[in-house]
Amino acid sequence: MMNDTFTLDAQATAHMREALKQARRGQGRVEPNPMVGAVLVRKGRVVAKGHHRKFGAAHAEVDALRVARVGGVAPSTCDMYITLEPCTHHGKTPPCVDALIDARPQRIIIAMRDPNPLVEGKGIAKLRDAGIETHVGLCESDAQAQIAPYIKRTTRGLPWVIAKWAQTVDGRIATRTGDSQWISSPASRRVVHQLRARVDASMVGAGTVIADNPQLTARDVPIKRVARRVVVDPNLRTPAHAAVFQPLAGSQSTQNQTIIAVTHDTSEHHTNDGNRSQLPHIELLPLPHDRSHPARLVLTPLLKYLVSEYDATNLLVEGGATLLGEMFRQQLVDQAIVFVAAKLLGDENALPAVRGLTFDTIASVPAMQLRATKRIGDDVMLDYRVPWPG
């Protein structure tokens, strides 16, 4: 909470919003670290800006201090606004809190505490013990929303799950024959490629691979990270020549570029089949059956595996309708990005966007929260958050 020696006014809020704006510049490049921004302010004017630019590079606070010194500004004459509590441990870089204590800004304003157990209040305490006036809580909810994927991974060991699909106005993703290319416009599809270019993994079901043969790669956009591909295919139905099984260009590793989630029985059967499971860039991952639905897999272990094994922060789920339904049914979706095209099928046999859910009353349907809308030509992109009980 802010204390009485600091005035929480519109100008202070504007400075923290600028720090949040700087933080967003690192999206897709800093994970598994959080996006962080920092600004130095002297006499009410921003004199230096910094952000965490990429994983392994200097953190936002150190970046802002560097910019200030290059510009001939003494940090000790400034206030500093930071979107996240400075770190206190040695990782890829030295502790930021030590650099701040050496620089001794007049006052440090922090949006939120770091939920990482390695930090979690220690940075704030160290600054205060050093005699630096430190305040916490300005634009806290905005900061928490901005790094929600980091918070979820750090506190729950799960990646942030983004469900994405394109549909007609009446909620269909393909005709009765399965034709779906293309429902959305080229401009909307470019947005999808931008999304793929910043996530850690993209996931589809076996039916989508068989019907559409997607590559699940980002093309014709700046590549921030190369997403690992995940296919949920309990009985290993997808053909070995599918595009998702081809090696990824641009990946720094040839190992486990594509993960196939299968049943334990399927995994044992194909361990020595001399086919997909023997290729270094393909990994078979056995998952347990859902006891109440024997034909379905429990998907939480898959998500936890992506975090524990590959430090995944963001997972993009691209369909089809059955997999999307399972992700919602198992309450694993955090965000839904829906592209609504200016098309109408009006066919009850056309494929729905999501299936497999059952609700007896409208009152029992979980309500999503609309966070943003964007017009893309004649398409509309809807960005929802999906709150679950507890």
Order of alpha helices (4+ residues) and beta strands (2+ residues): alpha-beta-beta-alpha-beta-alpha-beta-alpha-beta-alpha-alpha-beta-beta-alpha-beta-alpha-beta-beta-alpha-beta-beta-beta-alpha-beta-alpha-beta-beta-beta-beta
